[in-house]
Structures are given as C-alpha cells and as structure tokens.
Amino acid sequence: MKFVDEANIKVLAGDGGNGCISFRREKFIPFGGPDGGDGGYGGSVWLVADEGLNTLVDFRHQRSFKAQRGENGMGSQMYGKGGEDTTIRVPVGTMITNVDTDEVIGDLTGHGQRMLVAQGGKGGLGNIHFKTSVNRAPRKATPGTPGEVRELKLELRLLADVGLLGFPNAGKSTFIRAVSAATPRVADYPFTTLHPNLGVVSLGTDQSFVIADIPGLIEGAADGAGLGIQFLRHVARTSLLLHLVDIAPIDDTDPAGQVRAIEQELAKFNPELLERPRWLVLNKADMLAEDERTAVAERIVAELGWTQPWFLVSAIARENTMAVCQQVQRFFESQREASVERIDMLPGDVRLRGQEPRA
C-alpha cells in the first residue's frame, strides 16, 4: 500500500436550531403567554486518535465531514434536540493545522486522544425568554448560530525514538533489518526505500525503542529533489538521530562531503534538527580491509571535526550494530533519569529527594 501521510479535509459543525415563537393555547386560559422553546445545539466535529490506523489514505475518498444540525424549538416550552457529533478517526501521530491561518491547532499522540476541531452552533432563544412586565406577548425569537467551518491539513508524523538519516544506499534499511524485526526492501540501487519503515529494537525486559528509516536524502532535497524531504517530518519527533554514512562509496564520493550536504538540507528544512543529538554511524566497514577500517573512520571524523559519538559498523554483517543499540538504550535511560530528577526538584515541592512526604 502506498504510504499516505498528508491530507486536506473540510469539517462543518452543525448549525444551532432556531428559537420558536409560540403562545400557550388552552381552553379557559385565554392569555396563556409565550411558551416557545429554544433551539438545540448543533453537533460538533471531533478527531480521535486510533492506533488501528497507520495511514491517511481514507481521506482520499472522503474529504468533507459534517455534523448534524440542532432541531428547532417548539411550542409548549419544548426545546429542540441537539445535533449528534461527528467523530473522525485518524492515526496516532497526526498533527492538525488550520489551512486558513496556517496555525497548528493540535497534535494527537496517544490512542484515544480526542480533539474538538469544529464547535457546533448555539441554539436560538424562544420567545419565552423575552417576556417582560410591559411586553406580555413577545413575538421575538433568535435564530441559531452557525457551526464552525474549517479547512484542515492532516499530517501524519510517525512516533519513533530514533531516526535514520543518510544518502541513498548508505545502508539504512540494512541497518534497521539488522537490529529489529522490520523487513524493508533492500537492493543495490538508489531510492529502494519509497516510504518510511518502523522497527522496534528490543534489548531485554523493558528495554526497547522504536527506530524509523526514511527514504534517502540527496543534495537539493529541501528544494524538492529526491524523495526523502517528503518524509523528514517523520524524524521531527525523534529524540536521537543516527546519521549513516557509506565509508567506502563505489563512486569515490567524499563521505565527509555527504555528511555536510545533509546537514545543509536539515538546516533548510528545520534548523532545530541540527541541534538534536545526532550520532555518526560509519557503515559498510566490510568493504575495507580490517587494517584500514579504523584509520579511514578516524580520518573522516577528524575532517568533520565531529564531537558527538560515532561508530564503525557493518550492517550487512551485523558487526557492531548491537553495540550502537546498547549505547542508544543507555542514552534514553539517562534521559529518563534526568527527567525524574527535574520532576523531583520542581518549584513548590518542599520535600527533599529520598524523603517521604509529610502526612
């Protein structure tokens, strides 16, 4: 199935029902007075995250969603029935943007999470509300207010802990196959990966993380060249980036130059990605003699002036790949520990760490 990660839809909330002008008409009660009821509220439109969905392909067939209108008020002080809400299921990880204002209005990141995207209109007031001491028989009622109408852009961003970056044929798909149960297509030509792939890396009980493989980036990607820029949004949520580089390219391109080229594309797409932890993974070490591998890797690292962690691996031979994953797991564990410490030291928490709260 083709991966669909973006869709535009129109949502129309229901209008409120109109208020009623009515008077009480009963035998022996000639002046019963006003008894027109209010109109019902219009239905609203909600988005709900559903982990059973993984694409936005359904919105290619239906792009308009409308909630029910509220019923009009009636005589005998009968209020109109409220319109039923419309609920739209979307995949977990969907970001919602208002097309008219280009404002991000929500982000559904958990199963069952709901968000109101179009508020139903209010019901109009019946003439029962306009009776006064000087106007005993008001012939006035208000119409219901219209429901909200919005054009929304839905954008699916995969929920992954680690994102893989690299030129085409850098070995990203081979790497994710080596460390997880994911089975993306692998071949000896560029752009084998046409849609993102997710894999779960499990290192033991309660030790796992999700890794995302996106199509390879090329120079000029931020201007529309290649495929990968279409899916860079999927690494926007990741906490750690692994930058895979072919240490022995068959076309004699400079590995350090490839790293700088992708850094430029990241800066054009979203400068914040360059500030994220990014580790260098020098892949295809099996293409070099054993006595040359380390020297070539160190030369590339020195040329880049690389200060973050780096690794020398062979994904196809599964050499040193699990060592990378173990280091990634330790990175996330240290992050969790730091997060717990920050929570313990929140302002207003007067107890010391390790001390039981007072009764």
Secondary structure, 3 states (H helix, E strand, C coil): CCCCCEEEEEEECCCCCCCCCCECCECCECCCCECCCCCCCCCCEEEEEECCCCCCHHHHCCCEEECCCCCCCECCCECCCCCCCEEEEEECCEEEEECCCCEEEEEECCCCCEEEEECCCCCCCCHHHHCCCCCCCCCCCCCCCCCCEEEEEEEECCCCCEEEECCCCCCHHHHHHHHCCCCCCCCCCCCCCCCCEEEEEEEECCEEEEEEECCCCCCCHHHCCCCHHHHHHHHCCCCEEEEEEECCCCCCCCHHHHHHHHHHHHHHHCCHHHHCCEEEEEECHHHCCHHHHHHHHHHHHHHHCCCCCEEECECCCCECHHHHHHHHHHHHHHHHHHHHHHHHCCCCCCCCCCCCCCC
